[in-house]
Amino acid sequence: MLSEENLRKFCYAIWDKQKKKGEEPHMDDVIYDVTGIRKNSTDDFKIIRPIWYEYNGGFANIFEKMKNEIEGKTFQIVDGFGNLNTKIKIYDVEPYGLEDSSKGAEILVHVDEQGTMDFFMYEESTDNEIEVNDTIEAAYFEALANYESSDLFGYLRGEVFDVLINKLEKYGIPIDVDVDIKEL
C-alpha cells in the first residue's frame, strides 16, 4: 500500500501527464488498478477523491465548473429501451456532504411531460398487464392509478442518471439525480 504522500505524488503524476498529452485530467483507471481500490467505493471516496479535489483547487472549485456546465440547460434523451423520447431541464444543482469522503452533487431535473415513452405496469389488484404507449404525463397518471409511480420515477431517474453521468464523469464528483415531471 502506498503512503498518503506517495499516493498523492502518483495521482498528480498521472493527471499532469494527461495535461501534457493535451487531455483534460480525469480519474484514470490505472489509479484504481495500481492501488487496488475499486472506483466509486468507500475507499475511493475517502482516499482518492480528496486528492482529486485538491488537485483541482478544491471541491467547491470543481463543483462550480460542473454546475455551470449543466444548470439551466436542456438535454434530449432518446433511448430504445422503453421507447423514451423526451427533453430534460436541469433546474438545480446542489452540493451535499460535509467531508471530502461524502461530498457529491444532487441534480434536480424536470422531465418534459409531453415526451413519449412505453411503460408497462400491472393493473391494481390484478395480474393484468397494462401498457401505456403515450406521453410521459399519460404514463404517470396511469401509474398513479395503479400505485406504480415509484417504478415510473425509478425508470426515469435511471435514464437521466445515465445521460448525466456520461457528461459529468470528467469532474469526478458523485452525483444523485431526482426527477419531476413537468411541461417544459
C-alpha positions as CSV (number, residue, x, y, z in Angstrom):
1,M,0.0,0.0,0.0
2,L,1.3,3.5,-0.9
3,S,1.7,6.1,1.8
4,E,-0.6,9.1,1.5
5,E,2.2,11.3,0.2
6,N,3.3,8.7,-2.4
7,L,-0.3,8.2,-3.5
8,R,-0.7,11.9,-3.9
9,K,2.5,12.1,-6.0
10,F,1.4,9.1,-8.0
11,C,-2.0,10.6,-8.8
12,Y,-0.6,14.1,-9.5
13,A,1.9,12.5,-11.9
14,I,-0.9,10.7,-13.8
15,W,-3.0,13.9,-14.1
16,D,0.0,16.0,-15.0
17,K,0.8,13.5,-17.8
18,Q,-2.7,13.7,-19.1
19,K,-2.4,17.5,-19.3
20,K,0.9,17.2,-21.1
21,K,-0.8,15.0,-23.7
22,G,-3.4,17.7,-24.2
23,E,-6.1,15.7,-22.4
24,E,-8.4,17.0,-19.6
25,P,-7.2,15.3,-16.4
26,H,-9.6,12.6,-15.4
27,M,-10.0,9.7,-12.9
28,D,-7.9,7.2,-14.9
29,D,-8.5,3.5,-14.3
30,V,-4.7,3.0,-13.8
31,I,-5.0,4.7,-10.4
32,Y,-7.5,2.1,-9.3
33,D,-5.6,-0.8,-10.9
34,V,-2.3,0.2,-9.1
35,T,-3.9,1.0,-5.8
36,G,-6.4,-1.9,-5.8
37,I,-9.1,0.5,-4.8
38,R,-12.4,0.0,-6.6
39,K,-13.8,3.0,-8.4
40,N,-16.9,4.5,-6.6
41,S,-16.2,2.5,-3.4
42,T,-16.0,3.9,0.1
43,D,-12.2,3.7,-0.1
44,D,-12.3,5.7,-3.4
45,F,-14.3,8.4,-1.8
46,K,-12.2,8.5,1.4
47,I,-8.7,8.2,-0.2
48,I,-8.6,9.0,-4.0
49,R,-11.4,11.6,-4.4
50,P,-10.0,14.0,-1.7
51,I,-6.7,14.0,-3.7
52,W,-8.6,14.6,-6.9
53,Y,-10.5,17.6,-5.3
54,E,-7.2,19.0,-4.0
55,Y,-5.6,18.7,-7.5
56,N,-8.5,20.6,-9.0
57,G,-8.4,23.5,-6.5
58,G,-10.9,22.0,-4.0
59,F,-14.3,20.5,-4.2
60,A,-16.0,23.9,-4.4
61,N,-14.0,24.9,-7.5
62,I,-14.7,21.7,-9.4
63,F,-18.3,21.6,-8.3
64,E,-18.9,25.2,-9.7
65,K,-17.4,24.2,-13.0
66,M,-19.8,21.2,-13.2
67,K,-22.8,23.2,-12.0
68,N,-22.1,25.9,-14.6
69,E,-21.9,23.3,-17.4
70,I,-25.4,21.9,-16.8
71,E,-27.6,24.1,-14.6
72,G,-30.4,25.7,-16.5
73,K,-29.6,23.6,-19.6
74,T,-32.0,21.4,-21.6
75,F,-30.9,18.0,-23.0
76,Q,-32.6,15.5,-25.2
77,I,-33.0,11.8,-24.2
78,V,-33.7,9.2,-26.7
79,D,-33.5,5.6,-25.6
80,G,-34.7,2.4,-27.4
81,F,-35.5,0.7,-24.1
82,G,-38.9,2.0,-23.1
83,N,-39.0,3.9,-26.4
84,L,-38.2,7.1,-24.4
85,N,-38.0,10.3,-26.3
86,T,-38.1,13.5,-24.2
87,K,-36.3,16.6,-23.1
88,I,-35.0,17.2,-19.6
89,K,-34.1,20.5,-18.0
90,I,-31.6,20.8,-15.1
91,Y,-33.2,23.3,-12.7
92,D,-30.9,23.0,-9.7
93,V,-27.5,21.5,-8.7
94,E,-26.7,21.5,-5.1
95,P,-23.7,20.1,-3.2
96,Y,-24.2,17.5,-0.4
97,G,-21.9,16.1,2.2
98,L,-19.6,17.9,4.7
99,E,-16.4,15.8,4.4
100,D,-14.5,15.0,1.2
101,S,-15.4,11.4,1.6
102,S,-19.1,12.2,1.4
103,K,-19.2,15.1,-1.0
104,G,-21.3,14.9,-4.1
105,A,-23.9,16.8,-6.2
106,E,-27.6,16.4,-6.2
107,I,-29.1,17.3,-9.6
108,L,-32.8,18.2,-9.8
109,V,-34.3,17.6,-13.2
110,H,-37.6,18.3,-14.9
111,V,-38.6,15.7,-17.4
112,D,-40.9,17.0,-20.1
113,E,-44.4,15.5,-19.6
114,Q,-45.1,15.8,-23.3
115,G,-42.2,13.4,-24.1
116,T,-43.2,9.9,-25.2
117,M,-42.5,6.5,-23.7
118,D,-43.7,2.9,-23.4
119,F,-44.4,1.9,-19.9
120,F,-45.5,-1.5,-18.6
121,M,-47.2,-2.0,-15.3
122,Y,-49.8,-4.2,-13.6
123,E,-53.4,-3.1,-13.0
124,E,-54.1,-2.6,-9.3
125,S,-55.2,-5.8,-7.5
126,T,-54.9,-7.9,-10.6
127,D,-52.3,-9.7,-12.7
128,N,-53.4,-7.8,-15.8
129,E,-50.5,-6.1,-17.5
130,I,-51.1,-2.5,-18.8
131,E,-49.0,-1.0,-21.5
132,V,-49.0,2.8,-22.0
133,N,-47.5,4.0,-25.3
134,D,-48.2,7.7,-25.0
135,T,-46.9,10.8,-23.3
136,I,-44.9,10.6,-20.1
137,E,-47.8,12.6,-18.5
138,A,-50.3,9.8,-19.5
139,A,-48.0,7.1,-18.2
140,Y,-47.6,9.0,-14.9
141,F,-51.4,9.3,-14.4
142,E,-51.9,5.6,-15.3
143,A,-49.0,4.7,-12.9
144,L,-50.6,6.8,-10.1
145,A,-53.9,5.0,-10.6
146,N,-52.2,1.6,-10.2
147,Y,-49.7,2.5,-7.4
148,E,-46.8,2.1,-9.8
149,S,-45.5,5.7,-9.8
150,S,-42.3,4.8,-7.9
151,D,-41.4,2.3,-10.8
152,L,-42.0,5.1,-13.3
153,F,-39.9,7.6,-11.5
154,G,-37.2,4.9,-10.9
155,Y,-37.0,4.3,-14.6
156,L,-36.8,8.0,-15.5
157,R,-34.2,8.6,-12.8
158,G,-32.1,5.8,-14.2
159,E,-32.3,7.1,-17.7
160,V,-31.5,10.7,-16.6
161,F,-28.6,9.5,-14.5
162,D,-27.1,7.5,-17.4
163,V,-27.1,10.6,-19.6
164,L,-25.7,12.9,-16.9
165,I,-23.0,10.5,-15.6
166,N,-21.6,10.2,-19.2
167,K,-21.5,14.0,-19.5
168,L,-20.2,14.7,-15.9
169,E,-17.8,11.8,-15.2
170,K,-14.9,14.0,-16.1
171,Y,-15.5,16.1,-12.9
172,G,-15.0,13.1,-10.6
173,I,-17.9,14.1,-8.4
174,P,-20.5,11.5,-7.4
175,I,-24.0,12.5,-8.5
176,D,-27.5,11.8,-7.3
177,V,-30.5,12.6,-9.5
178,D,-34.0,13.5,-8.6
179,V,-36.7,13.9,-11.3
180,D,-40.0,15.6,-11.5
181,I,-42.5,15.5,-14.4
182,K,-43.4,19.0,-15.8
183,E,-44.2,20.7,-19.0
184,L,-41.0,22.3,-20.4
